Amino acid sequence: MSLGEITTLLRGAILEVLLLSSPLLITALVVGLVVAILQATTSIQEQTLSFVPKIIAILCVLAFLGTWMFSSLREYTLQLFQMIPSVAK
């Protein structure tokens, strides 16, 4: 296995991680920002108020995009398994 193939493999892995984690992270960021703005305007400083909406929003995104995330991860894993014989040579 050459250095170029290893670089391509690592680039694909990093891209897959970013692709799968970005919807969840963006959702948590947006919900956290909205809750922080609401807390600042109403002067409510309750700690659980920031976590509960984030958890609910992330669970909703997982329910909505879970099948796509699983199929994307499955395709990447199948590509990796198909590469095993060529790497063993």
N, CA, C and O atoms as a printed pandas DataFrame, in Angstrom:
     atom_number atom_name residue_name chain_id  residue_number  x_coord  y_coord  z_coord
0              1         N          MET        A               1    0.848   -1.166    0.000
1              2        CA          MET        A               1    0.000    0.000    0.000
2              3         C          MET        A               1    0.895    1.231    0.000
3              4         O          MET        A               1    1.777    1.381    0.846
4              5         N          SER        A               2    0.652    2.097   -0.956
5              6        CA          SER        A               2    1.510    3.272   -1.099
6              7         C          SER        A               2    1.031    4.410   -0.191
7              8         O          SER        A               2   -0.045    4.363    0.406
8              9         N          LEU        A               3    1.867    5.407   -0.123
9             10        CA          LEU        A               3    1.551    6.566    0.708
10            11         C          LEU        A               3    0.328    7.306    0.170
11            12         O          LEU        A               3   -0.473    7.827    0.946
12            13         N          GLY        A               4    0.183    7.355   -1.140
13            14        CA          GLY        A               4   -0.981    8.009   -1.741
14            15         C          GLY        A               4   -2.283    7.298   -1.403
15            16         O          GLY        A               4   -3.301    7.945   -1.158
16            17         N          GLU        A               5   -2.257    5.971   -1.389
17            18        CA          GLU        A               5   -3.462    5.216   -1.036
18            19         C          GLU        A               5   -3.823    5.422    0.437
19            20         O          GLU        A               5   -4.999    5.542    0.780
20            21         N          ILE        A               6   -2.824    5.463    1.293
21            22        CA          ILE        A               6   -3.072    5.698    2.719
22            23         C          ILE        A               6   -3.655    7.096    2.926
23            24         O          ILE        A               6   -4.576    7.282    3.722
24            25         N          THR        A               7   -3.112    8.071    2.205
25            26        CA          THR        A               7   -3.619    9.437    2.309
26            27         C          THR        A               7   -5.062    9.526    1.832
27            28         O          THR        A               7   -5.886   10.203    2.447
28            29         N          THR        A               8   -5.364    8.839    0.734
29            30        CA          THR        A               8   -6.736    8.830    0.223
30            31         C          THR        A               8   -7.677    8.149    1.209
31            32         O          THR        A               8   -8.803    8.600    1.413
32            33         N          LEU        A               9   -7.217    7.071    1.814
33            34        CA          LEU        A               9   -8.030    6.356    2.799
34            35         C          LEU        A               9   -8.312    7.223    4.024
35            36         O          LEU        A               9   -9.445    7.268    4.502
36            37         N          LEU        A              10   -7.301    7.904    4.529
37            38        CA          LEU        A              10   -7.485    8.783    5.685
38            39         C          LEU        A              10   -8.356    9.984    5.348
39            40         O          LEU        A              10   -9.176   10.407    6.164
40            41         N          ARG        A              11   -8.183   10.536    4.148
41            42        CA          ARG        A              11   -9.017   11.659    3.722
42            43         C          ARG        A              11  -10.483   11.238    3.643
43            44         O          ARG        A              11  -11.371   11.985    4.053
44            45         N          GLY        A              12  -10.729   10.045    3.119
45            46        CA          GLY        A              12  -12.095    9.537    3.047
46            47         C          GLY        A              12  -12.697    9.319    4.422
47            48         O          GLY        A              12  -13.880    9.583    4.637
48            49         N          ALA        A              13  -11.876    8.832    5.361
49            50        CA          ALA        A              13  -12.370    8.603    6.722
50            51         C          ALA        A              13  -12.713    9.920    7.404
51            52         O          ALA        A              13  -13.753   10.031    8.054
52            53         N          ILE        A              14  -11.855   10.907    7.262
53            54        CA          ILE        A              14  -12.115   12.219    7.868
54            55         C          ILE        A              14  -13.347   12.864    7.247
55            56         O          ILE        A              14  -14.159   13.461    7.953
56            57         N          LEU        A              15  -13.487   12.746    5.937
57            58        CA          LEU        A              15  -14.661   13.301    5.260
58            59         C          LEU        A              15  -15.935   12.609    5.728
59            60         O          LEU        A              15  -16.960   13.261    5.930
60            61         N          GLU        A              16  -15.876   11.311    5.897
61            62        CA          GLU        A              16  -17.052   10.565    6.366
62            63         C          GLU        A              16  -17.438   10.983    7.781
63            64         O          GLU        A              16  -18.622   11.152    8.073
64            65         N          VAL        A              17  -16.466   11.149    8.653
65            66        CA          VAL        A              17  -16.745   11.588   10.025
66            67         C          VAL        A              17  -17.365   12.980   10.032
67            68         O          VAL        A              17  -18.335   13.231   10.747
68            69         N          LEU        A              18  -16.801   13.884    9.234
69            70        CA          LEU        A              18  -17.358   15.237    9.162
70            71         C          LEU        A              18  -18.760   15.238    8.578
71            72         O          LEU        A              18  -19.628   15.978    9.041
72            73         N          LEU        A              19  -18.983   14.417    7.572
73            74        CA          LEU        A              19  -20.289   14.347    6.929
74            75         C          LEU        A              19  -21.346   13.791    7.871
75            76         O          LEU        A              19  -22.481   14.268    7.874
76            77         N          LEU        A              20  -20.994   12.798    8.665
77            78        CA          LEU        A              20  -21.956   12.188    9.575
78            79         C          LEU        A              20  -22.192   13.014   10.839
79            80         O          LEU        A              20  -23.294   13.001   11.388
80            81         N          SER        A              21  -21.183   13.722   11.297
81            82        CA          SER        A              21  -21.344   14.467   12.547
82            83         C          SER        A              21  -21.854   15.890   12.350
83            84         O          SER        A              21  -22.367   16.488   13.296
84            85         N          SER        A              22  -21.728   16.441   11.158
85            86        CA          SER        A              22  -22.104   17.838   10.958
86            87         C          SER        A              22  -23.590   18.124   11.193
87            88         O          SER        A              22  -23.891   19.160   11.787
88            89         N          PRO        A              23  -24.543   17.283   10.769
89            90        CA          PRO        A              23  -25.939   17.634   11.081
90            91         C          PRO        A              23  -26.224   17.709   12.581
91            92         O          PRO        A              23  -26.974   18.574   13.034
92            93         N          LEU        A              24  -25.629   16.810   13.337
93            94        CA          LEU        A              24  -25.847   16.820   14.782
94            95         C          LEU        A              24  -25.186   18.026   15.444
95            96         O          LEU        A              24  -25.772   18.663   16.320
96            97         N          LEU        A              25  -23.970   18.330   15.023
97            98        CA          LEU        A              25  -23.259   19.455   15.620
98            99         C          LEU        A              25  -23.905   20.789   15.264
99           100         O          LEU        A              25  -23.998   21.682   16.106
100          101         N          ILE        A              26  -24.348   20.923   14.020
101          102        CA          ILE        A              26  -24.999   22.169   13.606
102          103         C          ILE        A              26  -26.320   22.346   14.348
103          104         O          ILE        A              26  -26.659   23.454   14.765
104          105         N          THR        A              27  -27.064   21.250   14.513
105          106        CA          THR        A              27  -28.315   21.325   15.261
106          107         C          THR        A              27  -28.062   21.753   16.699
107          108         O          THR        A              27  -28.753   22.631   17.215
108          109         N          ALA        A              28  -27.085   21.146   17.345
109          110        CA          ALA        A              28  -26.768   21.515   18.729
110          111         C          ALA        A              28  -26.305   22.963   18.818
111          112         O          ALA        A              28  -26.632   23.656   19.781
112          113         N          LEU        A              29  -25.553   23.428   17.833
113          114        CA          LEU        A              29  -25.082   24.808   17.831
114          115         C          LEU        A              29  -26.231   25.791   17.683
115          116         O          LEU        A              29  -26.301   26.782   18.409
116          117         N          VAL        A              30  -27.130   25.523   16.747
117          118        CA          VAL        A              30  -28.252   26.437   16.517
118          119         C          VAL        A              30  -29.195   26.460   17.713
119          120         O          VAL        A              30  -29.607   27.532   18.155
120          121         N          VAL        A              31  -29.537   25.294   18.236
121          122        CA          VAL        A              31  -30.439   25.243   19.389
122          123         C          VAL        A              31  -29.781   25.890   20.602
123          124         O          VAL        A              31  -30.443   26.611   21.348
124          125         N          GLY        A              32  -28.505   25.646   20.811
125          126        CA          GLY        A              32  -27.800   26.278   21.927
126          127         C          GLY        A              32  -27.753   27.787   21.804
127          128         O          GLY        A              32  -27.879   28.503   22.797
128          129         N          LEU        A              33  -27.570   28.272   20.581
129          130        CA          LEU        A              33  -27.550   29.714   20.368
130          131         C          LEU        A              33  -28.918   30.334   20.632
131          132         O          LEU        A              33  -29.013   31.386   21.264
132          133         N          VAL        A              34  -29.968   29.693   20.154
133          134        CA          VAL        A              34  -31.326   30.204   20.387
134          135         C          VAL        A              34  -31.651   30.206   21.874
135          136         O          VAL        A              34  -32.206   31.177   22.388
136          137         N          VAL        A              35  -31.310   29.127   22.564
137          138        CA          VAL        A              35  -31.591   29.058   24.005
138          139         C          VAL        A              35  -30.766   30.099   24.757
139          140         O          VAL        A              35  -31.263   30.710   25.702
140          141         N          ALA        A              36  -29.529   30.307   24.356
141          142        CA          ALA        A              36  -28.691   31.312   25.022
142          143         C          ALA        A              36  -29.246   32.714   24.823
143          144         O          ALA        A              36  -29.219   33.532   25.743
144          145         N          ILE        A              37  -29.752   32.995   23.620
145          146        CA          ILE        A              37  -30.357   34.309   23.378
146          147         C          ILE        A              37  -31.619   34.473   24.223
147          148         O          ILE        A              37  -31.849   35.536   24.800
148          149         N          LEU        A              38  -32.432   33.428   24.295
149          150        CA          LEU        A              38  -33.630   33.493   25.132
150          151         C          LEU        A              38  -33.277   33.662   26.607
151          152         O          LEU        A              38  -33.945   34.408   27.324
152          153         N          GLN        A              39  -32.246   32.983   27.056
153          154        CA          GLN        A              39  -31.834   33.113   28.456
154          155         C          GLN        A              39  -31.301   34.512   28.735
155          156         O          GLN        A              39  -31.536   35.065   29.810
156          157         N          ALA        A              40  -30.591   35.081   27.784
157          158        CA          ALA        A              40  -30.040   36.416   27.993
158          159         C          ALA        A              40  -31.130   37.474   27.999
159          160         O          ALA        A              40  -31.058   38.440   28.758
160          161         N          THR        A              41  -32.138   37.297   27.154
161          162        CA          THR        A              41  -33.194   38.312   27.109
162          163         C          THR        A              41  -34.156   38.211   28.281
163          164         O          THR        A              41  -34.719   39.220   28.705
164          165         N          THR        A              42  -34.352   37.015   28.807
165          166        CA          THR        A              42  -35.295   36.853   29.918
166          167         C          THR        A              42  -34.614   36.764   31.275
167          168         O          THR        A              42  -35.296   36.671   32.296
168          169         N          SER        A              43  -33.307   36.790   31.309
169          170        CA          SER        A              43  -32.506   36.692   32.540
170          171         C          SER        A              43  -32.777   35.408   33.306
171          172         O          SER        A              43  -32.682   35.386   34.533
172          173         N          ILE        A              44  -33.114   34.341   32.594
173          174        CA          ILE        A              44  -33.280   33.029   33.220
174          175         C          ILE        A              44  -31.956   32.290   33.083
175          176         O          ILE        A              44  -31.481   32.074   31.968
176          177         N          GLN        A              45  -31.364   31.907   34.186
177          178        CA          GLN        A              45  -30.078   31.225   34.154
178          179         C          GLN        A              45  -30.198   29.802   34.670
179          180         O          GLN        A              45  -29.452   29.397   35.562
180          181         N          GLU        A              46  -31.111   29.058   34.126
181          182        CA          GLU        A              46  -31.323   27.661   34.502
182          183         C          GLU        A              46  -30.415   26.775   33.649
183          184         O          GLU        A              46  -30.438   26.876   32.422
184          185         N          GLN        A              47  -29.620   25.914   34.275
185          186        CA          GLN        A              47  -28.669   25.075   33.553
186          187         C          GLN        A              47  -29.350   24.030   32.686
187          188         O          GLN        A              47  -28.910   23.771   31.566
188          189         N          THR        A              48  -30.414   23.430   33.188
189          190        CA          THR        A              48  -31.073   22.378   32.413
190          191         C          THR        A              48  -31.804   22.932   31.208
191          192         O          THR        A              48  -32.108   22.188   30.276
192          193         N          LEU        A              49  -32.088   24.207   31.207
193          194        CA          LEU        A              49  -32.782   24.822   30.078
194          195         C          LEU        A              49  -31.935   24.779   28.816
195          196         O          LEU        A              49  -32.485   24.803   27.715
196          197         N          SER        A              50  -30.634   24.718   28.941
197          198        CA          SER        A              50  -29.793   24.658   27.745
198          199         C          SER        A              50  -29.575   23.227   27.254
199          200         O          SER        A              50  -29.332   23.017   26.066
200          201         N          PHE        A              51  -29.655   22.251   28.138
201          202        CA          PHE        A              51  -29.369   20.874   27.733
202          203         C          PHE        A              51  -30.580   20.133   27.181
203          204         O          PHE        A              51  -30.460   19.406   26.196
204          205         N          VAL        A              52  -31.718   20.303   27.786
205          206        CA          VAL        A              52  -32.905   19.545   27.381
206          207         C          VAL        A              52  -33.314   19.843   25.936
207          208         O          VAL        A              52  -33.563   18.898   25.188
208          209         N          PRO        A              53  -33.397   21.105   25.505
209          210        CA          PRO        A              53  -33.744   21.345   24.101
210          211         C          PRO        A              53  -32.711   20.795   23.118
211          212         O          PRO        A              53  -33.065   20.329   22.035
212          213         N          LYS        A              54  -31.439   20.851   23.497
213          214        CA          LYS        A              54  -30.398   20.290   22.629
214          215         C          LYS        A              54  -30.576   18.787   22.466
215          216         O          LYS        A              54  -30.481   18.266   21.354
216          217         N          ILE        A              55  -30.831   18.100   23.550
217          218        CA          ILE        A              55  -31.005   16.650   23.496
218          219         C          ILE        A              55  -32.217   16.292   22.656
219          220         O          ILE        A              55  -32.162   15.370   21.843
220          221         N          ILE        A              56  -33.309   17.016   22.851
221          222        CA          ILE        A              56  -34.518   16.741   22.073
222          223         C          ILE        A              56  -34.283   17.009   20.593
223          224         O          ILE        A              56  -34.702   16.221   19.746
224          225         N          ALA        A              57  -33.616   18.115   20.276
225          226        CA          ALA        A              57  -33.346   18.440   18.873
226          227         C          ALA        A              57  -32.409   17.417   18.229
227          228         O          ALA        A              57  -32.613   17.034   17.077
228          229         N          ILE        A              58  -31.396   16.976   18.954
229          230        CA          ILE        A              58  -30.464   15.984   18.407
230          231         C          ILE        A              58  -31.163   14.651   18.193
231          232         O          ILE        A              58  -30.913   13.976   17.194
232          233         N          LEU        A              59  -32.031   14.266   19.114
233          234        CA          LEU        A              59  -32.794   13.026   18.919
234          235         C          LEU        A              59  -33.720   13.120   17.710
235          236         O          LEU        A              59  -33.890   12.143   16.982
236          237         N          CYS        A              60  -34.314   14.283   17.496
237          238        CA          CYS        A              60  -35.169   14.469   16.313
238          239         C          CYS        A              60  -34.351   14.381   15.022
239          240         O          CYS        A              60  -34.792   13.777   14.044
240          241         N          VAL        A              61  -33.170   14.978   15.022
241          242        CA          VAL        A              61  -32.309   14.902   13.834
242          243         C          VAL        A              61  -31.859   13.469   13.601
243          244         O          VAL        A              61  -31.808   13.016   12.458
244          245         N          LEU        A              62  -31.532   12.753   14.663
245          246        CA          LEU        A              62  -31.161   11.342   14.525
246          247         C          LEU        A              62  -32.313   10.511   13.980
247          248         O          LEU        A              62  -32.104    9.621   13.156
248          249         N          ALA        A              63  -33.532   10.796   14.437
249          250        CA          ALA        A              63  -34.688   10.061   13.929
250          251         C          ALA        A              63  -34.941   10.379   12.464
251          252         O          ALA        A              63  -35.353    9.510   11.695
252          253         N          PHE        A              64  -34.698   11.609   12.085
253          254        CA          PHE        A              64  -34.954   12.034   10.706
254          255         C          PHE        A              64  -33.845   11.596    9.752
255          256         O          PHE        A              64  -34.129   11.132    8.647
256          257         N          LEU        A              65  -32.582   11.738   10.167
257          258        CA          LEU        A              65  -31.444   11.443    9.285
258          259         C          LEU        A              65  -30.722   10.139    9.620
259          260         O          LEU        A              65  -29.689    9.835    9.023
260          261         N          GLY        A              66  -31.250    9.371   10.563
261          262        CA          GLY        A              66  -30.568    8.154   10.990
262          263         C          GLY        A              66  -30.385    7.136    9.890
263          264         O          GLY        A              66  -29.335    6.501    9.802
264          265         N          THR        A              67  -31.388    6.971    9.050
265          266        CA          THR        A              67  -31.271    5.985    7.964
266          267         C          THR        A              67  -30.209    6.412    6.959
267          268         O          THR        A              67  -29.444    5.583    6.467
268          269         N          TRP        A              68  -30.164    7.716    6.654
269          270        CA          TRP        A              68  -29.133    8.198    5.729
270          271         C          TRP        A              68  -27.739    8.033    6.331
271          272         O          TRP        A              68  -26.802    7.632    5.640
272          273         N          MET        A              69  -27.608    8.342    7.615
273          274        CA          MET        A              69  -26.309    8.218    8.267
274          275         C          MET        A              69  -25.854    6.761    8.299
275          276         O          MET        A              69  -24.687    6.461    8.048
276          277         N          PHE        A              70  -26.781    5.865    8.608
277          278        CA          PHE        A              70  -26.435    4.447    8.657
278          279         C          PHE        A              70  -26.063    3.921    7.281
279          280         O          PHE        A              70  -25.101    3.163    7.156
280          281         N          SER        A              71  -26.796    4.303    6.252
281          282        CA          SER        A              71  -26.483    3.806    4.909
282          283         C          SER        A              71  -25.158    4.373    4.413
283          284         O          SER        A              71  -24.406    3.679    3.729
284          285         N          SER        A              72  -24.868    5.615    4.746
285          286        CA          SER        A              72  -23.588    6.202    4.350
286          287         C          SER        A              72  -22.427    5.487    5.040
287          288         O          SER        A              72  -21.419    5.183    4.403
288          289         N          LEU        A              73  -22.567    5.221    6.329
289          290        CA          LEU        A              73  -21.533    4.502    7.062
290          291         C          LEU        A              73  -21.397    3.069    6.565
291          292         O          LEU        A              73  -20.292    2.529    6.509
292          293         N          ARG        A              74  -22.514    2.456    6.205
293          294        CA          ARG        A              74  -22.494    1.093    5.667
294          295         C          ARG        A              74  -21.746    1.044    4.340
295          296         O          ARG        A              74  -20.934    0.145    4.122
296          297         N          GLU        A              75  -22.009    1.996    3.454
297          298        CA          GLU        A              75  -21.318    2.030    2.158
298          299         C          GLU        A              75  -19.821    2.242    2.338
299          300         O          GLU        A              75  -19.018    1.616    1.646
300          301         N          TYR        A              76  -19.444    3.114    3.256
301          302        CA          TYR        A              76  -18.020    3.347    3.499
302          303         C          TYR        A              76  -17.355    2.096    4.069
303          304         O          TYR        A              76  -16.235    1.760    3.682
304          305         N          THR        A              77  -18.027    1.412    4.975
305          306        CA          THR        A              77  -17.481    0.186    5.554
306          307         C          THR        A              77  -17.347   -0.902    4.502
307          308         O          THR        A              77  -16.356   -1.632    4.488
308          309         N          LEU        A              78  -18.332   -1.019    3.623
309          310        CA          LEU        A              78  -18.231   -2.003    2.542
310          311         C          LEU        A              78  -17.075   -1.687    1.612
311          312         O          LEU        A              78  -16.389   -2.600    1.153
312          313         N          GLN        A              79  -16.845   -0.412    1.324
313          314        CA          GLN        A              79  -15.689   -0.032    0.511
314          315         C          GLN        A              79  -14.383   -0.432    1.188
315          316         O          GLN        A              79  -13.459   -0.911    0.532
316          317         N          LEU        A              80  -14.310   -0.234    2.502
317          318        CA          LEU        A              80  -13.104   -0.620    3.226
318          319         C          LEU        A              80  -12.882   -2.130    3.187
319          320         O          LEU        A              80  -11.758   -2.592    2.989
320          321         N          PHE        A              81  -13.957   -2.897    3.376
321          322        CA          PHE        A              81  -13.831   -4.358    3.338
322          323         C          PHE        A              81  -13.459   -4.844    1.962
323          324         O          PHE        A              81  -12.736   -5.832    1.836
324          325         N          GLN        A              82  -13.934   -4.180    0.921
325          326        CA          GLN        A              82  -13.574   -4.573   -0.436
326          327         C          GLN        A              82  -12.127   -4.261   -0.760
327          328         O          GLN        A              82  -11.546   -4.863   -1.663
328          329         N          MET        A              83  -11.538   -3.319   -0.029
329          330        CA          MET        A              83  -10.131   -2.961   -0.248
330          331         C          MET        A              83   -9.165   -3.917    0.445
331          332         O          MET        A              83   -7.971   -3.901    0.146
332          333         N          ILE        A              84   -9.649   -4.742    1.354
333          334        CA          ILE        A              84   -8.761   -5.617    2.136
334          335         C          ILE        A              84   -7.930   -6.553    1.268
335          336         O          ILE        A              84   -6.729   -6.666    1.513
336          337         N          PRO        A              85   -8.491   -7.232    0.266
337          338        CA          PRO        A              85   -7.641   -8.116   -0.544
338          339         C          PRO        A              85   -6.529   -7.384   -1.295
339          340         O          PRO        A              85   -5.429   -7.917   -1.444
340          341         N          SER        A              86   -6.806   -6.174   -1.768
341          342        CA          SER        A              86   -5.765   -5.441   -2.487
342          343         C          SER        A              86   -4.679   -4.932   -1.527
343          344         O          SER        A              86   -3.530   -4.761   -1.934
344          345         N          VAL        A              87   -5.026   -4.696   -0.284
345          346        CA          VAL        A              87   -4.040   -4.238    0.692
346          347         C          VAL        A              87   -3.150   -5.401    1.139
347          348         O          VAL        A              87   -1.970   -5.208    1.431
348          349         N          ALA        A              88   -3.720   -6.601    1.190
349          350        CA          ALA        A              88   -2.979   -7.770    1.671
350          351         C          ALA        A              88   -1.873   -8.200    0.705
351          352         O          ALA        A              88   -0.930   -8.884    1.101
352          353         N          LYS        A              89   -1.989   -7.804   -0.538
353          354        CA          LYS        A              89   -0.962   -8.222   -1.523
354          355         C          LYS        A              89    0.308   -7.460   -1.408
355          356         O          LYS        A              89    1.246   -7.707   -2.166
